[in-house]
């Protein structure tokens, strides 16, 4: 094997420290109700401070609905 020249690449911890303010986690999960109906919850959390950015619930999620939730959670201005 050829030895690598130059400084080693950054580690995972360094990457997270530099980029955590710009990273968010999103989840869409099913919540059963007491009446055996299903609700779909969409949640967005910022990773740097573990802040809840956005939450919404629907009975019939579509790709358009999810896209609107992401747009509402991260406005451009």
N, C-alpha and C positions, 0 to 999 in steps of 0.2 A: 504494500500500500504506500501511496505517496503521502508524505507528511504535509499537513496543511500549513501554509504560511500566513502570518498575520494574526490579529487578535481573534479569539473565539467569538462565536455569535452570542447574542444576549440569551439569557436563560428565561424560563417561563415566569419566574417571579419578577424579573426586571420588566418583561413585556406587560404583565398585569399592572405593575405600578405605573408605567407610562400611559397605558391605554384604558385603564378602568373607568375614568370619567366619561369616556365615549362609548362604553359597552352597556347594552341593556339585554335582559333576558325576557322572552315572551313565552306564554303558555296558553293553550286553549284546552280546557278540560271539561268533563261532564260532571254535573251536579244533579243527583236524583232528588226530587222533591218528596214531601210527605205523601202526596197524591200519586206517586209513581210516574210523574212526568219527568222529562229530562230537560235540564237547562244547560246551556253551554256558556262557560265563563272564559273571558279573555283577560289576561293580566300581563302588565308590563312593569318590570322592576329594573331600576338603575343599579348597576353592580358596585359603583364606588361608595355609595352611602346606603345602599339597600333601601332606597326610597321607592314607594309604590307610585309609579308614574300614571298608570291608567288601569281601570277595571271596568268591564261592561259585561252584560249578560243578555243572551238571546235564546229563543226557542228553536230557531232555524238559521244556523250560521251558513253563510255563503262566502265565496272568495271575495266578492265585492264588499261584504260586511266587514270581513277581516281587514281588507285594504283600507276601509274608512277608519277603522279603529287605530291602525298604525299611523295614518295621516293625522288623526286627532291627537294621538299621544306625542307625536314629534312634529309640531308645526315648523314651517321653514323660518318664520320670523320671530 
